[in-house]
Amino acid sequence: MRDPMLMNDLDWIIARLQRMLPEHRLLLTDHTKDPEAITGWASGRYAKGYKLHVVIDGGNRLLGWRVESMNKGETPTCRKIVEGFPRQRRKRIMVGDAGYSSNQLHGMSASRNIRLIAPRARPGTGLGWRRHHRDRLSSVRLTEDRGGWMWPMLRSMRIGVERYFSGLVTSCVGAGHLPSWVRSLRRTRLWIGAKLAINAARIVRNQRLHA
């Protein structure tokens, strides 16, 4: 449990389990929370807990994840996840909510051949005098021009990540509540990592059954 390579081993197990799943161009990013740990801002109020941040693709393949304290923002955490990606062989699109609209994340995504589309928290307002990444300006146009007609369609695609979280907490995986002995951030990361590996096996099994 104290081996520093254990986290890498969990990532290897997840990748190994998912190796037979097809690759999708669409990426989805979001976070959830657990009612433990320290205080931070979440879902419009202060709460206690940890956030699980994930990037999955349209086939429920887990491509990256991090567990952070509740007070860590979505944008910098997602940026760290994307930073660990290799440059993609072909252009991919990643859809996120308003918490992911930032020039830094757009820039990091573009460096990995990923185009991020995320609405602004206050659509319709000015952009100010600062210089914006070209992909962020494109995202603003796609989600706000002509009444923002494209965002409802893109938002509907994010149902996939909500189903992913639902599978984590309501299926045999049982990642909805931390056991009493999981209290530090390190132990939480290890526990969640093991649950993510179990969930990857569940997804692969279900897809094979329905093939």
C-alpha positions as CSV (number, residue, x, y, z in Angstrom):
1,M,0.0,0.0,0.0
2,R,2.9,2.4,0.6
3,D,4.8,1.6,-2.6
4,P,5.0,4.9,-4.6
5,M,4.5,2.9,-7.8
6,L,1.1,1.6,-6.8
7,M,-0.7,4.5,-8.4
8,N,1.1,3.8,-11.7
9,D,0.2,0.1,-11.4
10,L,-3.5,1.0,-11.0
11,D,-3.4,3.2,-14.1
12,W,-1.7,0.3,-16.0
13,I,-4.4,-2.1,-14.9
14,I,-7.1,0.3,-16.0
15,A,-5.4,0.7,-19.4
16,R,-5.0,-3.0,-19.8
17,L,-8.6,-3.7,-19.0
18,Q,-9.8,-1.2,-21.6
19,R,-7.4,-2.2,-24.4
20,M,-10.2,-3.9,-26.3
21,L,-12.6,-1.0,-26.2
22,P,-12.9,1.1,-29.4
23,E,-11.4,4.6,-29.4
24,H,-13.7,7.6,-29.7
25,R,-13.0,11.1,-30.9
26,L,-15.3,12.6,-28.3
27,L,-13.9,13.3,-24.8
28,L,-15.9,14.3,-21.8
29,T,-14.7,15.9,-18.6
30,D,-16.4,16.4,-15.3
31,H,-16.0,15.9,-11.5
32,T,-17.9,14.5,-8.6
33,K,-17.5,14.8,-4.9
34,D,-17.5,12.8,-1.7
35,P,-18.9,14.1,1.6
36,E,-15.6,13.8,3.5
37,A,-12.4,15.8,4.1
38,I,-11.8,19.6,3.9
39,T,-14.0,22.6,3.1
40,G,-14.3,24.0,-0.4
41,W,-16.7,25.4,-3.0
42,A,-18.9,22.9,-4.8
43,S,-22.2,23.0,-6.6
44,G,-23.0,26.6,-5.6
45,R,-22.2,26.1,-1.9
46,Y,-19.5,25.3,0.6
47,A,-19.1,21.6,1.3
48,K,-16.7,19.1,2.7
49,G,-15.2,16.3,0.6
50,Y,-13.0,15.2,-2.2
51,K,-13.6,15.6,-5.9
52,L,-12.9,12.9,-8.4
53,H,-12.0,14.5,-11.8
54,V,-12.2,12.3,-14.8
55,V,-11.7,12.5,-18.6
56,I,-13.5,9.7,-20.4
57,D,-14.3,9.2,-24.1
58,G,-17.6,8.4,-25.8
59,G,-17.1,4.7,-25.2
60,N,-16.6,5.1,-21.4
61,R,-12.9,4.5,-21.6
62,L,-11.2,6.3,-18.7
63,L,-8.3,8.3,-20.1
64,G,-7.3,10.2,-17.0
65,W,-8.3,10.9,-13.4
66,R,-7.3,12.7,-10.3
67,V,-8.7,12.9,-6.8
68,E,-8.3,16.3,-5.1
69,S,-9.6,18.1,-2.1
70,M,-12.8,20.0,-2.5
71,N,-11.1,23.4,-2.6
72,K,-9.1,22.5,-5.8
73,G,-10.7,24.0,-8.9
74,E,-11.8,22.0,-11.9
75,T,-9.7,23.9,-14.5
76,P,-6.3,23.5,-13.0
77,T,-7.0,19.8,-12.1
78,C,-8.2,19.0,-15.6
79,R,-5.2,20.8,-17.0
80,K,-2.9,18.5,-15.0
81,I,-4.8,15.5,-16.4
82,V,-4.6,16.7,-20.0
83,E,-0.9,17.6,-19.5
84,G,-0.2,13.9,-18.9
85,F,-1.8,12.9,-22.3
86,P,0.4,12.2,-25.3
87,R,-0.3,14.3,-28.4
88,Q,-3.3,12.7,-30.1
89,R,-2.8,11.2,-33.5
90,R,-6.0,12.7,-34.8
91,K,-8.0,15.8,-33.7
92,R,-10.3,15.1,-30.7
93,I,-13.1,17.2,-29.2
94,M,-13.5,17.5,-25.4
95,V,-16.7,18.8,-23.9
96,G,-16.9,20.3,-20.5
97,D,-19.2,22.6,-18.5
98,A,-18.6,26.3,-17.5
99,G,-16.1,25.3,-14.9
100,Y,-13.6,24.3,-17.6
101,S,-13.7,27.5,-19.7
102,S,-10.2,29.0,-19.4
103,N,-7.4,30.1,-21.7
104,Q,-4.9,27.9,-19.9
105,L,-7.0,24.7,-20.3
106,H,-7.8,25.6,-23.9
107,G,-4.1,26.0,-24.6
108,M,-3.0,22.8,-22.9
109,S,-5.7,20.9,-24.8
110,A,-4.7,22.4,-28.1
111,S,-1.1,21.3,-27.5
112,R,-2.4,17.7,-27.2
113,N,-4.4,18.1,-30.5
114,I,-7.6,18.3,-28.4
115,R,-10.2,21.0,-29.1
116,L,-12.1,22.0,-25.9
117,I,-15.6,23.3,-26.0
118,A,-17.0,24.7,-22.8
119,P,-19.5,27.5,-22.2
120,R,-18.6,30.6,-20.2
121,A,-20.0,31.0,-16.7
122,R,-21.5,34.3,-17.8
123,P,-22.4,34.0,-21.5
124,G,-23.1,37.2,-23.4
125,T,-20.7,39.4,-21.5
126,G,-17.7,41.1,-22.9
127,L,-14.3,39.4,-23.3
128,G,-12.3,42.3,-21.9
129,W,-8.9,43.5,-23.1
130,R,-6.9,40.3,-22.4
131,R,-5.7,38.1,-25.2
132,H,-7.7,34.9,-25.5
133,H,-6.7,31.5,-27.0
134,R,-8.2,31.0,-30.4
135,D,-9.9,27.8,-29.3
136,R,-11.6,29.7,-26.4
137,L,-12.9,32.3,-28.8
138,S,-14.2,29.5,-31.1
139,S,-15.9,27.9,-28.0
140,V,-17.6,31.2,-27.2
141,R,-18.9,31.4,-30.7
142,L,-20.2,27.8,-30.7
143,T,-21.9,28.1,-27.4
144,E,-23.3,31.7,-27.7
145,D,-23.8,32.7,-31.3
146,R,-27.3,32.5,-32.7
147,G,-28.7,32.0,-29.2
148,G,-26.1,29.3,-28.3
149,W,-28.0,26.7,-30.4
150,M,-25.1,24.3,-30.4
151,W,-24.5,24.0,-26.7
152,P,-27.7,22.1,-25.9
153,M,-26.6,19.5,-28.5
154,L,-23.1,19.3,-27.0
155,R,-24.5,19.3,-23.4
156,S,-26.6,16.2,-24.3
157,M,-23.4,14.4,-25.1
158,R,-22.2,14.9,-21.5
159,I,-24.9,12.4,-20.4
160,G,-22.2,9.8,-20.9
161,V,-20.0,11.1,-18.1
162,E,-23.0,11.4,-15.8
163,R,-23.7,7.7,-16.5
164,Y,-20.1,6.9,-15.8
165,F,-20.3,8.4,-12.3
166,S,-23.7,6.7,-11.8
167,G,-22.1,3.4,-12.6
168,L,-19.4,4.1,-10.0
169,V,-21.8,4.6,-7.2
170,T,-24.8,2.5,-7.9
171,S,-23.4,-0.7,-9.4
172,C,-21.4,-3.5,-7.9
173,V,-18.4,-1.1,-7.8
174,G,-19.7,0.6,-4.7
175,A,-17.7,3.9,-4.8
176,G,-20.5,6.0,-3.3
177,H,-19.1,6.3,0.2
178,L,-15.7,6.1,1.7
179,P,-15.1,3.4,4.3
180,S,-14.2,4.6,7.8
181,W,-10.5,3.7,7.4
182,V,-10.1,5.8,4.2
183,R,-9.4,9.3,5.6
184,S,-6.2,10.8,4.1
185,L,-6.0,12.1,0.6
186,R,-3.4,9.4,-0.3
187,R,-5.6,6.6,0.9
188,T,-8.6,8.1,-0.8
189,R,-6.7,8.2,-4.1
190,L,-5.7,4.5,-3.8
191,W,-9.2,3.5,-2.8
192,I,-10.8,5.4,-5.7
193,G,-8.1,4.1,-8.1
194,A,-9.0,0.5,-7.2
195,K,-12.7,1.3,-7.7
196,L,-12.0,2.8,-11.1
197,A,-10.2,-0.4,-12.1
198,I,-13.2,-2.5,-11.0
199,N,-15.5,-0.2,-12.9
200,A,-13.4,-0.6,-16.0
201,A,-13.8,-4.3,-15.8
202,R,-17.5,-3.9,-15.3
203,I,-17.8,-1.7,-18.4
204,V,-15.7,-4.2,-20.5
205,R,-17.9,-7.1,-19.3
206,N,-21.1,-5.3,-20.1
207,Q,-20.0,-4.3,-23.6
208,R,-19.0,-7.9,-24.3
209,L,-22.3,-9.2,-23.1
210,H,-24.2,-6.8,-25.4
211,A,-21.9,-7.3,-28.4
